[in-house]
């Protein structure tokens, strides 16, 4: 079944490109990149298969763009959240929580990004594919650098224990990314519950203790007659 996209399809070239990216993200996220058919993406946005090549040189080119766009979005969100607030631990918790504040489409995009990371290591002979691949690789490094810088600042302030900032970054991002290998929207676990659990685990990895739960109000025992 073709991926469901908005019925009112804008005619502009940019909007059509965005529609292709959205449909491809849905297919790649649900079916897997290898099992997704390029022709189905074209059908989902109402164009012929050959018209896709006006926007993307290949299915792989489209994949690299999806990955690069996802990473740029993560960097923008990271910079926005870390640029607010003065309390370091509150900011750290907020940026970790932000990693789970996703729409269903964003979950699919995150699944694509994590599942196809290995393809970023392969040099491409096509110029457009290689440019998109390099952009995704550079954004990956930018995100890791932003995290390492942020964690280093927390260590300098004494907010979190001293450690190798690069290893701490990879531990946190690795734990976060592991979710998208198995999480499926609509399952028994809501994304909020998953986020609560993993945010706490990431904080623990960084040496931040979870706040103690507030004690339940004491119950008054009924007096018994002797």
FENDAKA-V92463 format. One record per run of one state. SS is the DSSP state (a for helix, b for strand, c for the rest). FROM is the first residue (numbers start at 1). LEN is the number of residues. If there is no record, write none. Layout:
SS | FROM | LEN
SS | FROM | LEN
This chain:
c | 1 | 12
a | 13 | 19
c | 32 | 6
a | 38 | 7
c | 45 | 4
a | 49 | 6
c | 55 | 4
a | 59 | 24
c | 83 | 5
a | 88 | 11
c | 99 | 5
a | 104 | 12
c | 116 | 1
a | 117 | 5
c | 122 | 5
a | 127 | 31
c | 158 | 7
a | 165 | 17
c | 182 | 9
a | 191 | 15
c | 206 | 21
